[in-house]
Amino acid sequence: MSGFEWARPTGVWALLAPLVLLVLLRLFNRPPERVTGTLALWREVTEGVPRSARSVRRSIPLWGWLCALALFFGGLALAGPRRDGAVPPVRWRVVIDPSPSMGLPWKDAAEPAADGRTRGEVALARAVSWLRSNVQEQDRVHWVSPGREPRNAGTDEPPAGWLAPRPFAGAPDWELFDEPGTLFVTDRAPTSDHAGVFASGGAAVPGAVGVAGMALVEWDGAVLRTAAGVLQPGEVELVEPPGTSLPVVLRRLVEVWAEVRGFRLVAELGDGADRERLQIELVAGVGPVASTRVERDGWSSVAGFRTGLGAGPAQPSDTWLTTPAGEALVRASPGTVRLALIELAEPEGDPAAFALSWGRLFDRWRLPPTNVVPLEERADAGPAVTRPPGFQPSEEGAAAAADEVDAWLAALAGVLALAGLSLRR
């Protein structure tokens, strides 16, 4: 067993069990006792194959060997053999901040040559450089960004679309990820006890922070003011499956809201560089139409739907209207409102409450022009911070590989034991 060590050294004593079994089998496996002096016995001896009592006494049946092997592999599984000096894989986790400030230009007087890069690009470059210098070939890198599907991309950067900042997104809850082997990639350095921090820092970035009517609200670094000029009209896109359309009462409401906000209905949204935009999507579903009563904000109505919207998208999102059983009928996320409403009767209650309720929904989730970033995101991000995480092998990865070896040994022991007992019977 040179080159191996034991995870559970006391389990090595179990390897004596197969030796004990073989010794006992040799001691007690005696030839059958027969009465001698009878003619039948001598006839059997002369007609059969001669076999001495000594050879019978020393033979061990096949089932005995199988059971001994079962005990041997079971003892190995119990002792936990490990290759001596093997380096377990390290599982790293990189947490990307998706907040809008990560897309702002990075400004730092100490490194003027970095002009043109964003805060996110600067922080990511530092984290990736550290990973490539410290991650071994057998290690694993798990990329996480709240609101997006995790990725296993090694030390290679995930695609730009996955890394791009998202409107309405906030910084991750760093405390949830504060563990050894984790790297935080952000602009404002959070506090951490175990995780490494790669924060770009950066000076405040003046610019557009909101929309007031048809004009931008800009921050010059000290005060807010309304920018000169007028924005392009906002856009609303209605997405309706072939052969279906929004319920009349909702279409009428969308048209009124768009007219009041100065939006226009379009077949397809533009790039949004200088305009607000909203997509309203009807999900028709399949099967028969079910009816239910829905209510919210002081109004109620009878709604028809085929299937609900299922599981919601990653945060931020809002399940805005549900059936009494909790099935989602209207769900909103940045720039999109999805509806499973095939039919909707005229609302009961205050008509103004119905219009205000839906209007607040559209106002909440319409996308601003792409250059609009909230004021708190444009503020000074503080100094740059580069604090690598402590090197700690992933207990989870090493334990998983070790448990797999032990499981195979135990399974082999079980198969051999069953085979041996079957033969004995």
N, C-alpha and C positions, 0 to 999 in steps of 0.2 A: 504493500500500500504506500510505497514511497511517492512523495509528491502530493499527498493528500493530508488534510487535517479534518477534525471532527467537530461538527456544530454542537453535538450533544455527546461529549466523551463518555459519560457513564453508560450510554447505550451500546458501547463496544462490547460490554459483557454479554449482550444478547447473542453475539457471534459464537459463543460456546454452546448454544442450544443445539445446532445441527450435529456437533461432535458427540454430545451426550446422547442424542437420538440414535446415531449410528452405533455407538457402543452398546446401548441397550438392545438394539435389534440383533447384534451379533451374539449377545449373551443369551437372549431368550428365544432366538430362532433355532431351536433344536429339531432334529428329525423326529417324525412321529413315532411313538412307541408302538411296537407290534409284537404279538405273541409269536415266538419262534418255535420251531419243531413241528410245524404243520406242513403237510405236503403242498397245500395251496401257496403258502408263503414261498417255499423253495421254487415252485413252478413260476411264480411271479418274478423271482429274481433271475432265473435262467432265461426267461422269455423277454424281460425288459432290458433297458440299458443300465449297466452297472453304475452305481453311484455310491460312493462311500459315505458313511455317516460324517466323516470329517469334512467333506466338501459341502454337504448340506448344512452342517453346523456353521460354516464360515460364510455362506451366501447371504446377501441382503437383497430383499425383493425390490423390484422397480419402484413400487409405491413408496418404499422407505427412502430411496434416493431422492424422489421428487419432493417428499415432505422435508427432507434435510435441506434441499435447495431452497424450498419455501422459507424455512427458518433462517437460512443464510441471508437471503435478500430482504426478509423482514427485519433482521438485525441491522443490515446496512441502512435501511430506511430509518430505523429508530436512532441510529448513531449520527446520521446526516453527514455523509462524506462530502468534502469540499476540496477543490483543487487548491493546493497550498500557494499563496501569493497571488491568486486571481484577483484582479481589480474589478469590483462590481460597477456596472454602468451607473452614471449619474444622470438623474432626471432634472433638467433645468426647466424653469417656467419663466416666460417673458410676458409681462402684463403691459399692454399698450393703452395709453390714455386716449380715448376717442373724442375728447371735448374740442369745440371749435377753435380754442386758442392754439392748438397744436398746428393749425394751418396758417398761423400768422407769420410774417417775416421775422426772422431772428435778428435782433439788434443787440450788439455787444461791442462796446468800445475797445475791449481788450483783444478782440479778434475781428478786425474790420474785413479781413479777407473772406470771411464767411458770409458776407452780404449776398442775398439772393436765395439763401436756403431758409426753410421754415424752421420753427421751433421743433416740430416733430422730426424733421430730417436730421437736425443736429443731434438730438437726443438718441435717435435710433442708430446713427452712425457710430456713436460712442459705445452703445451697448453691443452692437454687432462686432465691433473691433475687439472688445473684451472677450466676447464669446469665441471668436475665431482663434484667440490666443490661449484659451483655457479649456475649451471643450475637446474631449478626446473622441476618437472615431466611434467607440462603442456607446458614447453618451447619447441622450435624447433631449431634444429641445421642443418644448410645448409652448405655442404662442396663443395668448388669450387677449381678447378685447371685448369688454361688455357690449352686448348687442350684436355680436358676430359669432359665427361658428368657430370653435377652436381649431387650430391647425398644428400639424407636426411637420415643420419645414426645416428642421435642422438649424444650422447656422445661416442659412440663406434667408434673406428678407422675404416675407410674404408679399403677394402682389400689391401694387399701389392702391387698387380699389379697396382691398381689405384694410389697409392702413389708413385710408383717408379719414379725416375728422368728419363727424356727423352733426348736423344741426340738432339742437335741443339736447344733445348728449352731455352728461356731466362726467367729471373724473370718477374713476372706479372707487369703490369702498376699499381703500388700501388695506385696512385692518384685516379684511377677509383673506388677503393674499400674503400677509406678512409671515413668510415661512422661509427657512433656509433653502438655498437653491433657486430663489426667485429674484428676478430683475424687474424693477419698476422703470418704465420709459415714459417720461412726462416732461412738462416744462416747469411746473412749480414743485419743488422737492417736498414730498411728504415725510413725516416721521416714520421710522421703521425700526424694529428691534432685530430682525433677522434678515430681511430682504435687502438686496443691493438697490441703489438708486442711481439712475442715469437721467439727470434733469438738465435741460438745456438752459434754464433761466432765460433772461432776456428783458430788455427795457420795454416800457409801455409802448403800445402801437396805436396812435390816433387813427380814427377812421369812422366809417358808418356803423352806428349801433342800433338803428331802428328805422321804422317807417312811420311817417305822420301824413296821412292822406296820400297824396301823390308825390311827396318829397321825402328825401332821406334826412334822418337826424344824425348829425356827425359830432364826434368828440375830438377836440383839438389838443387834448392832453390836459386841459384844465376845465373847460366849460362845454356845454352842449349847445348846438345851434342847428337851425334848419338850413340845409344846403340849398344853394341856388339851383334852379332847374327843376324839371318835372320828370318823374319816372315814367317808363313805358307802362301802358296799362297791364294790370295783372291778367293771368290766364287761368281758366278753369277747363279741364278736360274731363268729359264724361266718357267712361269706358263701359259699354253695354254689350253683352254677348249677342251674337246674331239672333234675331227673332224675339228679343226681349227689350224692355225699356224701363227706365225708372218709373215708379208710380207717379201718376199725374200730380198729386199734391206735393211730392218731393221735387219733381222737375220744376214746378212753378216756384217753389221756395228757392231753389238754387238760382233760377233766373233773376229773382228779385234781389237776392243777396249779392250776386255778381254785379247787378246794375248799381246797387247802393255803394259797393266797394270800388267801382270803376274797373271791374274785371270784364273780360270778354270770353265767351265760350269758343274753344278751339278744338280741332280734330286731334291735335298732338301738341304737347307742351314744348316750348322752346328751351334754350339752354339756361335761361334764368339768370343771366349775368346782371341784368338791370331791371328785373321785374319780379313781382311776386307770382306764385303759381300754386295750384292745388289740383290734384287728381281725385275724382270721385268715381269709384269702381263698383259696378253691380256684379255680385256673384250669384248667378242664377241657380246653380245646383241642379240636381236631378231628382226624379221621382215625383210623387203627387204633392200638391201644395197643402201644407198644414196651416191652420189659422190659430192665432193666439192674441190675447190682449196685451198690449205693451203700454207702459206709462213712464213719464219722466218729467221733472220740472214743472208740474202742474198741468200737464196735458196727458191724454190717453187716446188710444186708437186701436183698431183691430188690424193686425198685420198678417200677411200671408207669406210663407217662405217654404222652400223645399228642404234645404239643409242649412245648418248654421255655418259659422266661419271657422269652427274647429279651434285648435290651439292657437294662441295669439303669437304675434311676432315678438322678437326680442325687444326689451325695453330700449328707449321709451315708447310706450304705446298706451292706448286707452280703450278698454272695452266699454263702449259708451251706452249701448242698449242691449238688453238680453230678454229672453223669454222668462216667464215665471219659473221655469225649470233651470234657468241659468245658462241656456245656450246663447252664444253671442250672435247678435243680429247686425250690430254696427260696431266696427272697431276702427280706430284712427291711429296713425303713426305719422312721423314727419312727412308732410307733403301729400298724404294719401288718406282718404276716408273710404273704407270698404263696407258695402251693405249687402245683406242677404235678403233684403225686402223685395219680394216680387209684387206684393200688393200692399197698399196702405190706405185705409179709409180716411175720410175727412176727420181731423182730430176733434176730440171733445174737450171742453174746458175753454180757457182763455186763448183765443187765436193768437194774441200777441206773445203768450208764453211759448207756444209752439215755434214761432218764428225766431224768438230770441234764443231759445234752447239750441236749435240747429245752427243759428248764426254764430253763437259762441263756440260751437264745435268747429266750424269752418275757420273762424278767426284763430283758434288755438293752434291748429295744425297746418295752416298754409305756410309754405316755405317763403322766407324773405329772399331778396336778391342775394346772390352768392357772396357779395362783398360785405354783407351785414353780419357783424359779430357782436354779441352782447357786450355791454360796457365792462362788466366784471371780468370777461375773458380777455379784454384788451389791456388790462392793468399790468403793471410791472410784475414779472414772474420771479423776481429775486435773482440771486447769484446761481451760476451753474454749479451742479453737484455731481461728482462721480465717486460713488461709494460701492465697490464691488461686493457681492455677497460672499459670505464665508463658504469655503469649499467643503461640502458635506455630501458624501455618497448617499444616493437615494436608498433609504431603507426599503422603500416599497419595491423598487426595481430589483435589488439584490434578493429580497425575501421571495419575490415572485419566482425568480429563476431557481432558487434553492427549493422552494416548495414543489416546483414542477419535477425536479429530479427525485425528491422523496416520494412524490405521488407515483411516479413510474416504477420505482423500486417496490413500493407497497403493492401496486397492482400486479406486478410480476409474481410477487410472493403469494398473493391470493390465487392467481391462476394455477400455479404449481401445486399449491395445497389442495385445491379442488380436484386437480387431475390425480394426485396421489391418493386421496381418500376414495375417489371413484374406483380406481384400480383395486384398492384394498377390499372394497365391498364386492 
